[in-house]
């Protein structure tokens, strides 16, 4: 009690000068302004999701009105979409493409990234430049010969193999990202492993892989989402065979077949988006780390 | 003598080791990059429909694409429009959101998640959502605009609004730029702000003379990678055009690309249309090479020896 009495004058003396009061008021105003702006921006990013979900729960009659909120919640829309012929096949195909593709990409890209980050050899800079060039190349540039190669020479069009097999031969973006990550691992660990008599392959597996887990997780996520989101690849190679369609490609044709049924189309849209958002909540950190790595100097 | 010998064999062993580790990519480079690229150049000088063997025709495809193909120049113009407006909007908005998030002190994690999520939405799904949100008749956006007394535009069905609508969709997905800018902004040395404050700099001056110079490499990086991404812009304009034009039926339906009135046509779409709808592989390869030259020119900007934004070496 006594102490408070003693303390009080000192505190007021410090904070009650006119200048301090102005500064405090300015800080409070700024706090309000920043958060108001933040909420406005957040609405811009979130409202589209909200409207999509709301519409997915409307009756098809109500989608033809200007209502924003369903008058009756039609949960059966989701059942109806789920029972679309071939829909479960699209899920399976997407999981095969994304899952198998991710594993192959990581396994084939890691040793390349390791060599580019930690080995000294002639042609290393040139190789790195070519990796970056490949990364920046629009896929359409080489699609005609690639299509002819897979469809005419190997007779694999109508399947997912033309999309999956190339991933066993290193992916430029993944190599780039992993190399950026491996550069941050101090060489002393590698030297120590070498002193202990580890071969390069053993060093990669026993020293690098455990330390590079966050980088590997980021690459795996990016590759998984790349395949999940890919539209061009499945369109080129699987359009003729609905049995090989993926969700992203199937959604497009679903809209085609259900021209005016916005409620069903939006329910399908939610189902295609949902896994991506779910995975993000479990792996937020790896994702943000990966994005940051693409933006830093190598 | 023996010293140089061991040195040489050591070097050779190092080279072989690098070769072994690089082999997956070396094969990939040859089969999925070098060979198709050379083939694209070759096909661009031939008449080829995929059935009859290719016959050499010199520059006929090139002259056809540049002089007689009615979709090439609109597509190039659209691509340049998108590069100019969409990239500018994305970078400006991404930087703005990045700045905002570094200033927000309460609920930062929640805000960051909100700003980031749209970036993850699959392009087809996101485009489908926006085609619905912006549909002129019953879409929520025009409904809300109507309530406050504005009659909304036709968005994806109006040639003068379709590209702004695509820009809106692209701005919605700036989560990646936000993260990159946020990291760069947090890296700006605090002492420089303190020094500027002591000199009496206003917050605008601090942004202009401290923040911008420090993050300018990242801004440049965002601009150049944005341009390269726009060179590949394919799924969103295609799906938006398809939905807005009301194409009914499965994959077999031929879609007139660029709806409405060629306004959403981009160069990658021409590669598809020429190659896979009209089976004019030669002309398709010409457009592909135009894309290649544009993308590589900007990639070179990223990797210039000095001042490049991505460095190959150490």
Contacts between the chains, C-beta under 8 A, distances in Angstrom:
chain1	res1	chain2	res2	distance
A	30	B	103	7.8
A	31	B	105	6.9
A	34	B	100	6.7
A	34	B	103	4.6
A	34	B	104	5.8
A	34	B	105	7.8
A	35	B	104	6.5
A	35	B	106	6.5
A	37	B	100	6.0
A	38	B	100	5.9
A	38	B	101	7.7
A	38	B	104	5.0
A	38	B	111	5.4
A	41	B	97	6.2
A	41	B	100	6.5
A	41	B	115	6.9
A	42	B	111	6.0
A	42	B	114	4.4
A	42	B	115	7.1
A	44	B	172	7.4
A	45	B	114	5.1
A	45	B	115	5.5
A	45	B	117	6.8
A	45	B	118	5.5
A	45	B	172	6.7
A	46	B	114	5.4
A	46	B	117	7.8
A	48	B	118	7.3
A	48	B	129	5.7
A	48	B	130	7.0
A	48	B	133	5.7
A	48	B	172	6.7
A	49	B	117	7.4
A	49	B	118	7.9
A	49	B	129	7.8
A	51	B	132	7.9
A	51	B	133	5.9
A	51	B	140	4.6
A	52	B	129	4.8
A	52	B	132	7.0
A	52	B	133	7.6
A	55	B	132	6.6
A	55	B	140	7.8
A	63	B	138	6.6
A	64	B	138	6.0
A	65	B	138	6.6
A	66	B	138	5.7
A	66	B	143	4.3
A	66	B	146	7.4
A	68	B	140	5.5
A	68	B	143	6.5
A	68	B	144	7.7
A	108	B	24	4.0
A	108	B	25	7.5
A	108	B	28	7.7
A	109	B	24	7.5
A	109	B	25	7.5
A	111	B	21	4.3
A	111	B	22	7.6
A	111	B	24	6.9
A	112	B	21	6.5
A	112	B	22	5.4
A	112	B	24	6.1
A	112	B	25	4.3
A	114	B	21	6.2
A	115	B	18	5.1
A	115	B	21	3.9
A	115	B	22	5.2
A	116	B	22	7.7
A	119	B	14	7.0
A	119	B	17	6.9
A	119	B	18	4.8
A	119	B	21	7.1
A	120	B	14	7.2
A	121	B	14	5.7
A	121	B	15	5.4
A	121	B	18	4.1
A	122	B	15	6.9
A	124	B	18	7.5
A	124	B	313	7.6
A	125	B	312	4.7
A	125	B	313	4.8
A	126	B	312	7.9
A	127	B	22	6.8
A	127	B	25	7.9
A	128	B	312	3.7
A	128	B	313	7.1
A	129	B	303	6.1
A	129	B	312	4.7
A	130	B	29	6.5
A	130	B	33	7.9
A	131	B	25	7.3
A	132	B	299	6.6
A	132	B	302	7.1
A	132	B	303	6.0
A	132	B	310	5.8
A	132	B	312	6.7
A	133	B	296	6.7
A	133	B	299	5.6
A	134	B	29	7.1
A	134	B	33	5.5
A	136	B	228	5.0
A	136	B	295	5.7
A	136	B	296	7.5
A	136	B	298	7.4
A	136	B	299	4.2
A	136	B	302	7.3
A	137	B	33	7.5
A	137	B	292	7.1
A	137	B	295	6.1
A	137	B	296	7.8
A	138	B	228	7.9
A	138	B	231	5.4
A	138	B	232	4.0
A	138	B	268	6.1
A	138	B	291	5.3
A	138	B	292	7.7
A	138	B	295	5.6
A	139	B	232	6.9
A	140	B	232	7.1
A	140	B	234	7.0
A	140	B	267	7.8
A	140	B	268	4.3
A	140	B	271	4.2
A	140	B	272	7.1
A	140	B	288	5.9
A	140	B	291	6.2
A	141	B	37	7.2
A	141	B	40	6.6
A	141	B	271	7.9
A	141	B	288	4.7
A	141	B	289	7.4
A	141	B	291	5.4
A	141	B	292	4.6
A	141	B	295	7.3
A	142	B	32	7.6
A	142	B	33	7.1
A	142	B	36	3.7
A	142	B	37	5.7
A	142	B	39	7.9
A	142	B	40	5.9
A	142	B	288	7.2
A	143	B	271	6.4
A	143	B	272	7.8
A	143	B	275	7.0
A	143	B	288	7.2
A	144	B	36	8.0
A	144	B	39	7.6
A	144	B	40	6.3
A	144	B	43	6.1
A	144	B	271	7.6
A	144	B	275	5.2
A	144	B	281	5.2
A	144	B	284	5.6
A	144	B	285	5.5
A	144	B	288	6.7
A	145	B	35	7.2
A	145	B	36	3.9
A	145	B	39	3.6
A	145	B	40	5.8
A	145	B	43	6.9
A	146	B	32	7.1
A	146	B	36	5.2
A	147	B	275	7.6
A	147	B	276	7.7
A	148	B	39	7.9
A	148	B	50	6.8
A	148	B	281	7.8
A	149	B	36	7.2
A	152	B	50	7.2
A	166	B	28	6.7
A	166	B	31	8.0
A	166	B	32	5.2
A	168	B	24	7.1
A	169	B	24	5.1
A	169	B	25	6.7
A	169	B	27	5.2
A	169	B	28	3.1
A	169	B	31	7.0
A	169	B	32	6.6
A	170	B	24	4.6
A	170	B	25	3.5
A	170	B	28	4.8
A	175	B	25	6.3
A	200	B	17	6.1
A	200	B	21	7.2
A	225	B	120	6.7
A	228	B	122	6.2
A	229	B	122	4.2
A	229	B	123	5.7
A	229	B	124	7.6
A	231	B	123	6.3
A	231	B	124	5.2
A	231	B	234	7.6
A	231	B	235	4.3
A	231	B	239	7.5
A	232	B	234	5.7
A	232	B	235	6.6
A	232	B	268	7.9
A	232	B	272	8.0
A	235	B	272	7.9
A	236	B	272	7.9
A	236	B	276	7.1
A	239	B	251	4.6
A	240	B	251	7.4
A	242	B	250	7.4
A	242	B	251	7.5
A	247	B	122	7.7
A	248	B	122	5.3
A	248	B	123	7.5
A	248	B	124	4.6
A	248	B	125	7.4
A	249	B	124	7.5
A	251	B	122	8.0
A	251	B	124	5.2
A	251	B	125	6.2
A	251	B	128	6.4
A	252	B	124	5.5
A	252	B	128	7.8
A	252	B	239	5.8
A	252	B	242	7.0
A	253	B	250	5.2
A	253	B	251	5.5
A	255	B	128	6.1
A	255	B	242	7.6
A	255	B	243	5.8
A	256	B	242	7.2
A	256	B	247	5.7
A	256	B	248	6.0
A	256	B	249	5.6
A	256	B	250	6.2
A	256	B	251	7.9
A	256	B	253	6.5
A	257	B	248	7.3
A	257	B	249	6.9
A	257	B	250	6.3
A	259	B	246	6.1
A	259	B	248	4.8
A	262	B	132	5.6
A	262	B	135	8.0
A	262	B	138	7.6
A	265	B	128	6.4
A	265	B	132	7.1
A	266	B	128	7.8
A	266	B	129	7.3
A	266	B	132	6.2
A	269	B	125	4.7
A	269	B	128	5.0
A	269	B	129	5.6
A	272	B	122	5.7
A	272	B	124	7.2
A	272	B	125	4.6
A	273	B	121	5.4
A	273	B	122	6.4
A	273	B	125	4.9
A	273	B	126	8.0
A	276	B	120	5.0
A	276	B	121	6.9
A	276	B	122	6.4
A	277	B	117	6.3
A	277	B	120	6.4
A	277	B	121	7.9
A	280	B	116	7.9
A	280	B	117	7.1
A	280	B	120	5.5
A	284	B	113	7.4
A	288	B	116	7.6
A	288	B	179	5.5
A	291	B	175	8.0
A	291	B	176	5.1
A	291	B	179	4.4
A	291	B	180	6.3
A	292	B	179	6.0
A	292	B	180	6.5
A	292	B	183	4.6
A	294	B	176	7.9
A	294	B	180	7.2
A	295	B	179	7.7
A	295	B	180	3.5
A	295	B	183	6.6
A	295	B	184	7.1
A	295	B	218	6.0
A	295	B	221	6.1
A	295	B	222	7.7
A	296	B	183	7.4
A	297	B	217	7.3
A	297	B	309	7.3
A	297	B	310	7.3
A	297	B	311	6.1
A	298	B	310	5.9
A	298	B	311	5.3
A	298	B	312	7.6
